[in-house]
């Protein structure tokens, strides 16, 4: 296959150029900027639109097993393909939690049978995500777990977490944590401050993130483990993160697309689609985190896709479930940062493709000969108004419903096979 007339977005070289790309046997066979190739190719004419590696999305919740009515692997796979996500790294906060090899194998079978894109499962760090007893990390890793996390169920016991990090470090396994102090965060629906007080919402101080990150990084320094903070959302946490990088700790950090593009004022009408965890932050925090992504201090942008049904969201703001779907809105929302001149396209895709692939030891996320042909063709400029009823996800809880968006996926390819687009 030959992709011609493409605007090549290369996150590894951090540049873009006009050219073409060749695919053979599911991998990239060549990337050229010269004259179009000759030969017996199936041609996909990009028409001058962008061609980039497919998004590697760490932290996707698929509600199998236990809550399939919210999201299945089939519906999540369709949503991912429509949003340019070619690899979903799924969370273990299911019912029951993915904390045994048997549950993990069930999930992998379901994913392989139903999803249109690649699915890499994470496993729980402690049994039942209860923070008391470490899972069989070695067995789960052998069964296919790419990382270990209790998601937003923070391990409160420092001793238990240190044991988990020590064991994971000895195996070279990646631990993903949610840096929020559970005591301060309990019951919070907003970030503390004038806005939360004005709206009468229970708040949590941004310091809860800094305190939890301090503890985690001290344990990482002690154990030498591989660590990833799933969401850094406040300016107060950034200096600590920078110092840890300077010490040479094996750490990375991520941020959700909602914390990059929305702020606490957006919850002003008590719309529960804007209730996420951690809560949306002040505008100063949002701008600081955007700058951290642009500078490379924060490595990864993810959707933190969290489907919730209507019954969970149609409640008073304090009582409503946290979370928003984002597989289909991740790319157009991220393009807001590019349109605003805050982050260049190659750097944006580095945070969504190359960096997550590198953190997980994957070959994808790059436009290089021999890399998997997981590719997306997209128009970054096409405007539209998002209608949540058209989303492929079973759940429709997006904060971008009715919002003006700019940028849409034209086609998605996984291993050279088209899984989304007019010819799919």
ZALO-587771 format. One record per atom (N, C-alpha, C): x, y, z. Coordinates in steps of 0.05 Angstrom, whole numbers, plus 5000, padded with zeros to 4 digits. Each point is the difference from the previous one (the first is absolute). Example, Ala and Ser with C-alpha at 12.3 -4.5 7.8 and 13.67 -1.06 7.14 Angstrom:
526448865156/498250245000/501850245000/499350214986/501650245001/498550225014/
end
This chain:
501749765000/498350245000/501750255000/499150204986/501550254999/498250235008/500850165020/498650245009/501350234986/498650134981/501250214984/498950275008/501450214993/499250285004/499350055029/501849915018/499550025029/501750225012/498950125021/501450185018/501049835023/502449914999/501049805019/500750135027/498749915021/500550105027/501849805014/502550075004/502049815011/500650085029/498949865020/500550085028/502849935010/501349814986/502749935009/502150214992/499850094975/501850214990/498950285007/497650015010/498650255007/500050204977/499149894977/499750184977/497749904983/499350154979/498049934981/500950074972/499249844981/500850044972/498049874981/500050104976/498349884979/501549754989/498549794996/501249764990/498149774997/501149765001/498449764997/501149785019/498449805005/500749785018/499149744988/501849805001/499449744989/499649795022/498149834997/499449785019/500149744986/501349815013/500249724989/499949815024/498249804997/499749795020/499550115028/498450225001/499150115026/502050185014/502350054987/502050185012/500750224980/501250215010/500850224983/502549914985/499950024973/502249924983/501750234991/499050245003/501650234992/498550265003/501550215006/498950275003/501750184983/498850134980/501650164982/498750284996/501750194994/499050274994/500450084971/501049824984/500650064972/497649944982/500649924975/498049944981/498449755009/497549994990/498349785007/501149744989/499749775014/501249754991/498449894977/501349824985/498749864979/500049705007/497949864991/499949725006/497149925004/499649755007/497349895003/499150045029/498850235006/499150075027/497050045000/498849945023/497450115006/500550285010/498850204988/500550285006/497950115018/500950145021/498250165016/501050294997/498450164986/500750284996/499150175024/502050105015/499450165023/499050284994/500350084975/499050264991/501250245015/502549975009/501350225015/499350015029/498449815010/499349995028/502249875016/499750005026/502149915018/500049695002/502449895000/500449715005/501949985024/499049865021/501649985025/499749725011/501849935019/499749745014/497350005015/498949765003/497549975016/500650065029/497950105014/500350085028/500149755018/501850015019/500349795021/498850125025/497749915009/498550125021/500249845026/501550105019/500349875026/497850085019/498549815011/498050065020/497149994991/499449844980/497349974990/498549805017/497650085009/498349825014/498049874981/500249734997/497949854986/498649835022/497450025001/498549905023/499449704999/501849854988/499849715000/502349895016/499549825020/497449895007/498550195020/497449955002/498550115022/498050224993/500750184981/498250234993/500050044970/499449784986/500250014971/498050204988/497950065015/498050204990/501250284997/502250055014/501350264998/501950014976/501549794996/501949994978/501049714997/500049904975/501049744994/502650034984/501449794996/502450014983/499250064971/497749914992/499250064972/499450304997/498550115018/499350294997/502450185005/501749925019/502450165005/501949984976/500249774988/501749974976/499050184977/497450014996/499050184980/500550295006/499650075025/500550285008/503050074997/501749825008/502950054997/500850044971/499049824982/500650024972/499150274989/497650085008/498950264990/501650235010/501349975023/501550225012/503049994994/500949814983/502849984994/501749865020/498749865019/501549855020/500449714990/502449924995/500649744989/500849805021/500750095024/500749835023/498750105025/498249845012/498850075025/501449845022/501150155020/501249875024/497850025022/498849775006/497650005016/500549985029/498250115016/500250015029/498849755013/500949945024/499049765014/497750065020/498950244999/497950075020/497249904990/499949744995/497649874991/498649865023/497949854995/498649855020/499749714992/501749825010/502150045020/502550144988/501750085018/502550124991/501749794986/501750104981/501849824986/502449955017/499949805017/502249965020/500949715000/499149834981/500949734998/500649944970/501849814995/500649924972/497549914985/498149875014/497649904987/498250234990/499750205017/498450234992/501350154977/502750025002/501550144979/499749854973/500149745001/499849844975/497250034988/497950015017/497350054990/499950274986/501150205012/499950274988/501550004973/502349874999/501549994975/498549854978/498749795007/498449854980/497750174989/498650135019/497850184991/501050224982/502250125008/501150224984/500849914973/501449784998/500949894974/497649934982/497849915012/497749924984/498450244991/499950215016/498050214995/501150274991/502450075010/501050274995/501350034972/499550234988/501250054973/502850105002/501050075024/502750115003/501549825019/502550065004/501749855019/499150065029/500049805017/499350035028/502249885017/501150165018/502149915018/498950045028/499649795016/498750035026/502150065022/499250175019/501450035025/498749835021/501449935021/498949845022/500150175026/498449925019/500050135026/502649975014/500750185017/502549995016/499549845026/497650035011/499449855024/497449844996/499649795015/497649834996/497550165005/498249984981/497550155002/500250305000/502450104994/500650295001/499450115028/500549835020/499350085028/502450105015/502449994989/502450115012/501149855024/499349745002/500949845023/502049784993/499649884977/501749774993/500950024970/502549974995/501150024973/499049774982/499450064975/499349794981/502549844993/499549784985/502249844989/501150144975/501750205005/501050174978/501449834979/501649815008/501549844980/498249844982/498049865013/498149844984/498450174981/499050235010/498450184983/501650124978/502550065005/501850104979/500449794978/500449755009/500349794980/497549954984/497750065012/497449964987/499450234981/501550225001/499650214980/499550285011/500050035026/499650275012/502450184993/499450244990/502250184991/500750205022/498350025021/500650185022/498149935023/500550115024/498549935024/499050265013/497450015006/498950245012/497449945015/499550145021/497549995014/498250234991/500850144979/498450224990/499550215021/497650095004/499550215020/499649905028/500349735004/500049895027/502850015011/500850235011/502750055008/500849815023/502449884998/501049825021/500850185023/498549995022/500550175022/502349925017/500549745002/502249895017/502750044986/501750175011/502650044989/501649745000/499749845020/501449745000/499249824978/497449984995/499049834978/501050104973/499950274996/500950114975/503049964996/501550035021/502949964998/500749714992/498549815011/500449724993/499349954970/497850124992/499249974972/502150124981/501050235007/502050134983/502649855000/500849895023/502449845001/499849754983/497849865001/499749764985/499850064970/498450214993/499750074972/502750104989/501550155016/502650094991/501949774994/499949795016/501849774995/499349864974/497450014992/499149874975/500150194976/500550265005/500050194978/497150074992/498149965017/497250064994/499350295006/498350114984/499250285002/497650025020/500350185019/497850065019/498950284993/497350014997/498650254994/498450085024/500450245010/498650105024/498350244994/498150055018/498250234998/500750185023/501650214996/501150165022/497950195011/498449905019/498150165015/499949895028/500350185020/499849915028/497149915005/499649755007/497249915002/498550135023/501350075022/498650135022/499050274992/501650164987/499250274992/498049994977/500249804983/498349984976/497349895005/499649865022/497549865005/497650194999/498149934984/497550164998/500250264984/502350054988/500350264986/498649994973/498850224992/498750024974/501250224983/501850175012/501250224986/502750065013/501550184987/502550095011/499450235019/501149995024/499450205021/500950274991/498550205009/500650284993/497450164998/500250244990/497750184999/497749884984/500749874978/497949904982/498449785014/501449815012/498749785014/498250115023/501150195014/498450125022/497550144990/500350154978/497850144988/497849814991/500849774990/498149804990/499049815021/501250025024/499249825021/500849714996/502349964987/500949734994/502349925019/500049765010/502349915017/502549994984/502250125009/502450024984/502349855012/502049964983/502649885008/502250194992/501950045017/502250184994/501949884979/501150164982/502049904982/502449875014/500450075025/502249895015/499749705004/497649894998/499549715002/501649854979/500250124976/501649884979/503050015006/500950235009/502850045006/500949815023/498349975021/500749835023/500249714991/498149914985/500149724991/502449954981/500650194983/502349974982/502649995016/500250175020/502450005017/500449725012/497949885011/500349745012/500849794979/498750004977/500649804980/502850034990/500950244995/502750034989/502149945020/499550045026/501949915020/500349705000/497849864997/500149714999/501349904974/499650144978/501349934975/503150035003/500850225013/502850055005/501249775018/498449915019/500949795018/500249724986/498049954982/499849734989/501249974972/500350234985/501049984973/498049904980/497450025006/497949894983/499550184976/498749894979/499050154977/497350105008/499650264997/497650135011/498950204979/497350004999/498650194983/497750125016/499950265002/497750155012/497950044979/497649895004/498150004979/499050284993/499750175021/499050274994/501450205018/501550184988/501150245015/498450244989/498550135019/498150204991/500350275014/502050035017/500350255015/502950114997/500250265001/502650134998/501849935024/498849955023/501649945024/501549744998/499149814984/501349754997/502450014981/500150204983/502050004978/502950035010/500650175020/502850025009/500949745012/498349865014/500849745012/500649804978/498450014979/500549824977/502650064986/500650264998/502550084987/502449915016/499950035027/502249915017/500449704998/497949854998/500249714997/501449934974/499350144978/501449964975/503050065002/500650225014/502850075003/501649795016/498649865018/501349795015/500449744984/498849994976/500349764983/498249785007/497850055014/498149795006/498549914975/499349745000/498749894976/497050065002/499350254994/497250095003/499150144974/497449984996/498650154979/497450115013/498850194986/497550115010/498150054977/497449985006/498050044979/498050215009/498250074982/497850185007/497749934981/497550045010/497749944983/499450234982/498749954978/499350214981/498150195012/498449925019/498050185013/501450215017/502149925014/501550195017/501750194983/500649924975/501550184982/498250214987/497549944997/498350174983/497650125014/499549925025/497750115016/501050105027/498450165013/500850095027/497550005018/500450085025/497949985020/497550164994/500450224985/497750174993/497949844983/501049804985/498249854983/497849855015/500449955026/497949865015/498050205012/500150244991/498350215012/497049954999/499149864980/497149934998/499449735012/501949905016/499649745014/499549774980/501150024976/499749794980/501949775008/498849775006/501649785011/501849874980/499750064974/501949904980/502850125005/500150225014/502550135006/501249905027/498749815013/501149895025/501949784993/502550055005/502149804994/501849975026/501849814999/501749955023/502950004991/501850175011/499450215019/498250224988/498950175016/498250214989/501550194982/498550134983/501250204982/501350225017/502250114991/501650195015/499650294991/501450175014/499950294993/501550044974/499450224987/501250064974/503050035002/501150105021/502950025004/501249735000/498749815013/501049725000/500049884972/497850054986/499749894973/502350104982/500550265001/502150124983/502749895008/500549965026/502649895008/500449724990/497849845000/500249724991/500450004969/498750184986/500450024971/502950064994/501250185014/502850074997/501849775006/499249845021/501649765007/500049794978/497749984986/499949814977/501750114978/499850264994/501650124979/503049975005/500950025025/502849985006/501049725003/498149815002/500849725003/500149905029/499450185019/500049925028/497849795006/497750054989/497849804999/500249864974/500249735001/500749854977/497649924982/497849935013/497849864987/497350145003/498650014978/497250095000/498249764996/498049975016/498249774997/497150095002/498249824992/497150075001/498949975028/501049815016/498849915025/497149944996/499449874978/497349924992/498649855022/497850125011/498549885022/497050014994/498949794988/497250014994/498249975025/497950165001/498049995021/497250014987/498149855010/497449994989/498450255009/497650034988/498450245006/499250005029/499449775012/499149995028/502250095019/502649964992/502250085017/500650304998/499150134978/500650284996/497750185005/497549904997/497750185004/499350015030/501950115015/499850035029/501050275008/499550095024/501350255010/503049984997/501350224995/502850004993/501849845020/499450045026/501749875020/499649694999/497649914993/499449725000/500649864974/500350144978/500549884974/502749864999/500149794983/502549864996/502050184985/502649965005/502150154986/500749864974/500950154981/501149894976/498650094975/501449994977/499050084974/501149824979/498549954979/501049854977/501850194983/502049894987/501850184986/501549874977/499449754994/501549864978/499750164974/497650094994/499550144975/500750305001/500150115024/500450295002/502950075008/501749805005/502850055008/501450164979/499949924975/501550144979/499050284994/497450034995/499050284994/500450185024/499749905025/500550175023/502950085002/501849814995/502950065001/500750204978/498749994978/500650194978/499250295008/498450035021/499550275010/502650135008/501849855012/502650115009/501750084977/499949854978/501550074976/498850254986/497450014998/498750234988/500550255016/500349975026/500650235017/502950085000/501749854986/502950064998/501549925025/498949825017/501349935025/501949764997/499449814982/501649774996/500049934971/502449944988/500149924972/498949724996/499349954975/498949734993/501949775006/502550024992/501849775007/500349965030/500250215016/500249975029/497449895012/497750094989/497549905009/499849704995/500849914976/499949714994/502249855014/502250125007/502049875017/498849925026/498350175012/498849955026/497749794998/498849974976/497849814997/500849744987/502449994988/500749764985/502749895008/502150154995/502749905005/500649955029/499450205017/500749975029/498549785013/497449974997/498749765012/501049744989/500649994974/501149754989/502749935012/501750205003/502649965012/499849915029/498150125015/499849935028/499149725004/498549894981/499149735001/501749804985/502250104988/501849834985/498949904974/498350164987/498749934975/501650114976/499649884977/501350094975/498550224986/497550055008/498350194986/500650295007/498250174991/500250285007/502050164984/500949894978/502050144984/499649944970/501050184983/500049964971/502849924992/500649745003/502749904994/499849734987/501849954982/500149744986/500149785021/498349804998/499949775018/498050035023/499050245004/498050055021/497349894991/498249935018/497349914992/498650224985/498549914980/498550204983/497450075014/500250105025/497750115014/499950304994/498250094983/500150264989/497350135000/500050275001/497550154997/500450224979/497950044985/499950234981/497850195011/500750255004/498150185012/500250284989/497850155001/499950284992/499950165025/502150165006/500150155025/498350255000/498950074977/498750264997/496949984997/498949784994/497149984995/498450075025/498250194998/498450085024/497449845001/499049965025/497349885003/499250045029/497549955005/498950015028/499549715008/501249935023/499849725009/497249945011/498949784990/497549905010/500549735014/499649995026/500749765015/498549754991/497650044988/498449774992/501349854976/501950134987/501349874977/502549855008/500850015026/502449865008/499749704999/502149864995/499949714997/499949865028/500950135021/499949885026/497149955009/499649795016/497349955011/499250235018/501850105016/499450225018/500650264985/498650215006/500250254985/500850245018/501349945022/500650205020/502550164993/499850174980/502250184992/499550285007/502050145011/499650295006/500150174975/500749884977/500150164976/497449994984/497949905011/497450004986/499250284993/499550054975/499250264991/502250204996/502549915004/502350184998/500950024971/501250234993/501250034974/502849875000/500349804982/502549864998/501350054973/502549944998/501550044975/502049784997/499649834980/501749774995/498549745001/500349844980/498549754998/501749784987/499849765009/501449774988/498649924974/501649964980/499049914974/500149704997/502349885009/500349714998/502049915021/499649755009/501749885021/500849734990/502649935003/501149754991/501549875024/499549745003/501449845021/501449774986/502750005001/501549804986/499650014970/499550244989/499650034972/497149954991/498349915018/497249934994/498250235008/498350104982/498350225006/497749925018/499850145023/497949935020/498050225003/500550234987/498150225001/500450174975/497850104990/500150174976/498149904979/499850154979/498049954979/500349724988/502549904998/500449744987/500249775020/499750065026/500349795020/497649815000/
end
